[in-house]
Amino acid sequence: HDALPICVAIGNGLTDPVTQVATHAINAYYSGLINERQKSVLEKAQREAIKHTKMRKWRSATNTRSKVLRMLQGMTGLATLHDFSKKAP
């Protein structure tokens, strides 16, 4: 038998939550979507999410990451964080 290749796809998945959560503020700042004060506020929230992740408090980590993303969307005014070009969710 020839073995069939196994393919796995992860859509919008967290493969490295500590690294991924830590980049939201800096990416938005250098993309011109938020100002320096907003970057600082977002980084503080990111640190909280990362702390919960490292402590393996999964529910708290998920909730604080969701808070980070809601804050980011509110700061930027973007319709969606998945595609900056979209004007509606």
Residue pairs with C-beta under 8 A, 6 or more apart in sequence:
12 82
14 20
17 50
17 53
17 61
17 65
18 50
18 53
18 54
21 46
21 49
21 50
21 53
21 65
21 68
22 46
22 50
24 42
24 46
24 68
24 69
24 72
25 34
25 38
25 39
25 40
25 42
25 43
25 46
25 72
26 39
26 43
28 34
28 38
28 39
28 42
28 72
28 75
28 76
29 35
29 36
29 38
29 39
31 84
33 75
33 76
33 78
33 84
34 42
34 72
34 75
34 76
38 75
41 71
42 68
42 71
42 72
42 75
45 64
45 67
45 68
45 71
46 68
48 64
49 61
49 64
49 65
49 67
49 68
52 58
52 60
52 61
52 64
53 61
53 65
69 81
72 81
73 80
73 81
78 84
78 86
79 86
79 87
79 88
79 89
80 86
80 89
